[in-house]
Amino acid sequence: MTKMPDVNQAIAALRDAYAAFNRGDMDAAVASLDENIEWIEPRISRGGTYQGRESAKRVPRPIPRRLG
């Protein structure tokens, strides 16, 4: 039986992953993901299916909205 991570550790790992994703550090963003991750992005947002950590690094980042 696989031991479940502590909830606080899981939340911290998720926050760290999102922060890394937002700054463009895809190596750090996917580091805590399962090596066999299947990431599915909706087709309406330039999406697709990404399998494995290396593939997940290619998940499209949102296009920043320019204001002004």
PLY file of the C-alpha trace (Angstrom):
ply
format ascii 1.0
element vertex 68
property float x
property float y
property float z
element edge 67
property int vertex1
property int vertex2
end_header
0.00 0.00 0.00
1.35 3.43 -0.98
1.68 5.94 1.84
-0.36 9.10 1.25
1.56 12.36 1.53
0.81 14.73 4.35
-1.84 17.22 3.22
0.33 20.21 4.11
3.26 18.74 2.15
1.01 18.10 -0.83
-0.32 21.68 -0.75
3.21 23.09 -0.49
4.37 20.94 -3.43
1.43 22.10 -5.53
2.07 25.76 -4.70
5.76 25.34 -5.56
4.85 23.67 -8.86
2.46 26.48 -9.82
5.04 29.13 -8.89
7.66 27.37 -11.03
5.19 27.07 -13.92
4.36 30.78 -13.69
8.02 31.78 -13.83
8.68 29.42 -16.74
10.83 26.91 -14.82
9.30 23.76 -16.29
11.91 21.41 -14.79
10.88 22.51 -11.29
7.20 22.66 -12.26
7.06 18.96 -13.16
9.55 17.65 -10.57
6.88 16.62 -8.06
4.59 15.03 -10.65
4.33 11.28 -11.03
6.71 10.12 -13.77
3.71 8.66 -15.64
1.53 11.79 -15.38
-1.16 12.21 -18.02
-1.94 15.93 -18.34
-4.98 16.78 -20.46
-5.55 20.37 -21.58
-8.83 21.34 -23.24
-8.56 21.72 -27.00
-10.08 25.20 -26.75
-6.91 26.45 -25.07
-4.31 25.07 -27.52
-4.48 21.87 -25.54
-3.92 18.20 -25.99
-2.76 15.18 -23.99
0.72 15.13 -22.47
2.06 11.84 -21.07
5.05 11.73 -18.71
7.07 14.51 -17.06
9.06 15.41 -20.17
5.87 15.78 -22.18
4.21 17.79 -19.40
6.96 20.39 -19.78
5.40 21.24 -23.15
1.97 22.12 -21.74
1.05 25.48 -23.30
1.40 28.46 -21.01
-1.37 31.04 -21.06
-0.74 34.02 -23.31
-0.46 37.08 -21.05
-3.16 39.63 -21.60
-1.78 43.08 -22.33
-3.58 45.93 -20.65
-3.60 49.57 -21.65
0 1
1 2
2 3
3 4
4 5
5 6
6 7
7 8
8 9
9 10
10 11
11 12
12 13
13 14
14 15
15 16
16 17
17 18
18 19
19 20
20 21
21 22
22 23
23 24
24 25
25 26
26 27
27 28
28 29
29 30
30 31
31 32
32 33
33 34
34 35
35 36
36 37
37 38
38 39
39 40
40 41
41 42
42 43
43 44
44 45
45 46
46 47
47 48
48 49
49 50
50 51
51 52
52 53
53 54
54 55
55 56
56 57
57 58
58 59
59 60
60 61
61 62
62 63
63 64
64 65
65 66
66 67
